[in-house]
């Protein structure tokens, strides 16, 4: 898996395909997709065009997709993957993630209410995983992974798997560095993938909290960018790269897409001093988290977001 990919969450319809084309032409080979983003058909059209023009071959690309909560049951997963493969115009995905550790009945609105949630349990999650392992056997999925999973949940899943957990995709940036999860992943051969590595500057206003720091605006980030002749976004991406974390920043701007790639391909190493300064941006008690989750998705009762992520 390339250490940087193009994120496609919140990529507007009509712009997403152009962003994919710009990214691949610039040198990206890792594309992060999901059925829930509602743009996989547009992405598939862009990929097909790139392949037909000889820009890349399918085997040159590393494509990730995710199983959404409305299909996160053993009886529905196969059809959901078939739809994703059809939309992306490919016979396989390189990595398939279970998007959240809970599921919803078909047609349930999102975000969910507590009573609409089919609650997480290690047994339910493991049963879903075993179904997806059959897709690996069939060649429609090359590797399996998780998303939004804690150390506790990963530890429960790992002993039950036949095909290993290859990745866990979570929110990760200096305000929420995920140190404990990163250490567990490294010791267990799991790739940690950072979504919102720039602190999700395009997040909806309802997600902006008074106690939520903004990594792109942090003085330590701005100082590092100025001293190294890099952009603040490049500093944040390079921070993850040097920690061994894969970053998937989202942009539809061709110049920013290229700049983000350069952070990995050409970027200057951050000194130990800069790395330590960025590590000190962590907001205590997980309060730097932007995507806090939804009440009731673990136990079926309204709970704090701190409880959700344990």
C-alpha positions in Angstrom: 0.0 0.0 0.0 1.5 3.4 -1.0 2.2 5.6 2.0 0.0 8.4 0.6 -3.4 8.1 -1.1 -6.1 10.4 -2.3 -9.1 10.5 0.0 -12.5 10.8 -1.7 -14.8 11.5 1.3 -16.8 14.7 0.7 -15.5 14.9 -2.8 -18.4 16.6 -4.6 -20.1 14.8 -7.5 -18.8 16.3 -10.8 -15.4 17.1 -9.2 -14.4 13.7 -7.8 -13.6 12.2 -11.2 -11.4 15.1 -12.2 -9.6 14.9 -8.8 -8.9 11.2 -9.5 -7.5 12.0 -12.9 -5.3 14.8 -11.6 -4.0 12.6 -8.8 -3.2 9.6 -10.9 -1.6 11.8 -13.6 0.5 13.4 -10.8 1.7 10.1 -9.6 -0.8 8.8 -7.0 -1.4 5.1 -7.0 -3.5 4.7 -3.9 -7.2 5.7 -4.0 -9.3 5.6 -0.9 -13.0 5.0 -1.7 -16.2 3.9 0.1 -19.7 3.0 -1.0 -21.1 5.5 1.6 -19.4 8.5 -0.2 -21.8 8.1 -3.1 -19.2 8.7 -5.8 -17.7 5.3 -6.6 -19.4 5.2 -10.0 -17.8 8.6 -10.9 -14.4 7.2 -9.6 -14.8 4.1 -11.7 -15.5 6.1 -14.8 -12.3 8.1 -14.2 -10.2 5.0 -13.6 -11.5 3.4 -16.7 -10.6 6.4 -18.7 -7.1 6.5 -17.3 -6.6 2.8 -18.1 -7.9 3.2 -21.6 -5.5 6.1 -22.3 -2.6 4.0 -21.0 -1.8 6.3 -18.1 -1.9 3.3 -15.7 -2.8 -0.4 -15.7 -5.3 -1.7 -13.1 -2.4 -3.5 -11.3 -0.6 -0.2 -10.9 -3.4 1.1 -8.6 -4.1 0.3 -5.0 -7.9 0.8 -4.5 -9.6 0.7 -1.1 -13.3 0.5 -0.6 -15.5 0.0 2.5 -18.6 -1.9 3.5 -21.2 0.5 4.8 -23.2 0.0 7.9 -26.5 -0.6 6.1 -24.9 -3.7 4.5 -22.7 -4.8 7.4 -24.3 -8.2 7.9 -23.1 -11.6 6.5 -26.2 -12.0 4.3 -25.7 -8.5 2.7 -22.0 -8.1 2.4 -21.5 -10.0 -0.9 -24.1 -8.0 -2.8 -22.6 -4.7 -1.4 -19.2 -5.7 -2.7 -20.6 -6.6 -6.1 -22.1 -3.1 -6.3 -18.8 -1.5 -5.4 -16.9 -3.6 -7.9 -19.4 -2.7 -10.6 -19.3 1.0 -9.8 -15.5 1.1 -9.7 -15.3 -1.0 -12.9 -12.9 -3.5 -11.5 -12.9 -7.2 -10.7 -11.3 -6.7 -7.3 -10.3 -4.2 -4.7 -6.9 -4.2 -3.1 -8.3 -3.5 0.4 -11.8 -3.8 1.7 -12.6 -2.3 5.1 -15.6 -2.7 7.4 -16.5 0.9 7.7 -17.8 1.0 11.3 -18.1 -1.7 14.1 -21.9 -1.6 14.1 -24.7 -2.0 11.6 -28.1 -0.6 10.8 -31.2 -2.1 9.3 -31.8 -1.3 5.6 -33.4 2.1 5.2 -32.5 3.3 8.6 -31.6 7.0 8.6 -28.0 8.1 9.3 -26.9 9.3 11.8 -28.7 6.6 13.7 -30.8 6.8 16.8 -29.8 4.3 19.6 -32.9 2.1 19.0 -32.1 1.7 15.3 -28.6 0.3 15.8 -27.7 -3.4 15.5 -25.1 -3.2 18.3 -21.5 -4.1 18.1 -20.4 -7.4 19.5 -17.2 -9.4 19.0 -19.3 -12.3 17.8 -21.2 -10.3 15.2 -18.1 -8.6 13.9 -16.2 -11.9 13.6 -19.1 -13.5 11.7 -19.0 -10.6 9.2 -15.3 -10.9 8.9 -15.5 -14.6 8.1 -18.0 -13.9 5.3 -15.6 -11.4 3.8 -12.8 -13.9 4.1 -14.7 -15.9 1.4 -14.3 -12.9 -0.9 -10.6 -13.0 -0.4 -10.7 -16.7 -1.3 -12.7 -15.8 -4.4 -10.1 -13.1 -5.5 -12.6 -10.2 -5.3 -10.7 -8.8 -2.3 -7.0 -8.9 -1.9 -6.8 -7.9 1.7 -9.2 -7.2 4.6 -9.2 -4.4 7.2 -11.1 -2.4 9.7 -12.1 1.2 10.2 -12.9 3.1 13.4 -11.7 0.2 15.6 -10.1 0.6 19.0 -7.3 -1.6 20.5 -9.9 -3.5 22.6 -12.0 -4.4 19.5 -8.9 -5.3 17.4 -7.7 -7.6 20.2 -11.0 -9.3 20.2 -11.1 -9.8 16.5 -7.5 -10.9 15.8 -7.6 -14.4 17.2 -10.7 -15.3 15.2 -9.4 -14.5 11.8 -8.2 -16.8 9.0 -7.1 -14.0 6.7 -5.3 -11.4 8.8 -6.3 -7.8 9.7 -4.2 -5.9 7.2 -5.2 -2.3 8.1 -7.2 -0.1 10.4 -8.3 3.3 9.1 -9.0 5.9 11.8 -9.0 9.6 12.3 -5.4 10.6 13.0 -3.5 13.9 13.2 -1.3 15.7 15.8 -4.3 16.6 17.9 -5.3 12.9 17.9 -2.1 11.0 17.3 -3.5 7.5 18.2 -0.3 6.5 19.9 -1.6 3.5 21.7 -3.4 2.2 18.6 -0.3 2.8 16.4 1.9 0.9 18.8 -0.6 -2.0 18.8 -0.8 -2.0 15.0 3.0 -2.0 14.6 3.4 -4.9 17.0 0.7 -6.9 15.2 1.6 -6.2 11.6 -1.4 -4.0 10.9 -1.1 -0.9 8.8 -2.5 2.2 10.4 -4.2 4.5 7.9 -5.0 8.2 8.8 -8.1 9.7 7.6 -8.5 13.5 8.1 -4.7 13.8 8.5 -5.0 17.6 8.0 -7.7 17.9 10.7 -10.5 17.9 8.2 -10.6 21.6 7.4 -13.7 21.1 5.3 -15.7 19.4 8.1 -19.3 20.5 8.6 -19.8 23.3 11.1 -21.6 21.1 13.5 -18.4 19.1 14.0 -16.4 22.2 15.1 -16.0 22.2 18.9 -14.5 24.9 21.1 -12.0 22.5 22.5 -11.0 21.1 19.1 -7.6 22.3 17.9 -7.0 23.0 14.2 -3.7 21.3 13.2 -3.3 23.3 10.0 -3.3 26.5 12.1 -1.1 25.3 15.0 1.9 27.6 15.6 4.3 24.6 15.7 3.0 23.5 12.3 3.3 27.0 10.8 6.9 27.4 12.2 8.0 24.1 10.7 6.5 24.9 7.4 8.2 28.3 7.3 11.6 26.9 8.3 11.5 24.0 5.7 9.8 25.8 2.9 6.9 23.4 3.0 3.1 24.0 3.3 1.4 23.3 6.6 -0.4 20.4 4.9 2.9 18.9 3.8 4.2 19.1 7.4 1.2 17.2 8.7 1.5 14.5 6.0 5.3 14.2 6.5 4.6 13.8 10.3 2.5 10.7 9.6 5.0 9.4 7.0 7.8 9.5 9.5 5.7 7.7 12.1 4.9 4.9 9.6 1.3 6.0 9.2 -0.4 6.0 5.8 -2.1 9.3 5.1 -5.1 9.8 2.7 -5.6 13.6 2.5 -8.6 14.7 0.4 -8.4 17.5 -2.2 -10.0 18.4 -5.5 -7.4 21.1 -6.2 -4.8 19.8 -8.7 -2.0 22.0 -7.2 -2.8 20.8 -3.6 -3.0 17.2 -4.8 0.5 17.5 -6.2 1.8 19.4 -3.1 0.4 16.7 -0.8 2.2 13.9 -2.8 5.5 15.8 -2.7 5.4 15.7 1.1 6.1 11.9 0.8 8.0 11.8 -2.5 10.3 14.8 -2.0 9.6 16.3 1.4 12.4 17.1 3.8 12.7 15.0 6.9 11.3 16.6 10.0 13.8 16.9 12.8 13.4 15.2 16.1 12.6 18.6 17.6 9.8 19.3 15.1 8.4 15.8 15.5 8.4 16.3 19.3 6.6 19.6 19.0 4.0 18.1 16.8 3.5 15.2 19.2 2.9 17.7 21.9 -0.2 19.1 20.0 -2.2 16.1 21.3 -5.4 17.3 23.0 -5.9 15.4 26.3 -8.6 12.8 26.8 -9.3 12.4 23.1 -10.9 15.9 22.9 -9.0 16.5 19.7 -11.2 14.1 17.9 -13.3 15.6 15.1 -15.4 12.7 14.1 -16.8 11.7 17.5 -19.1 9.0 16.4 -22.8 8.5 17.2 -24.6 7.8 20.5 -25.7 4.3 21.2 -23.6 2.4 18.6 -21.9 0.1 21.1 -24.5 -0.7 23.7 -27.8 0.5 22.3 -28.0 3.3 24.8 -27.0 6.9 24.6 -23.4 7.2 25.8 -20.6 9.7 25.7 -18.3 9.7 22.7 -15.4 8.9 25.0 -17.1 5.6 25.8 -17.6 4.8 22.2 -13.9 4.7 21.3 -12.8 2.4 24.2 
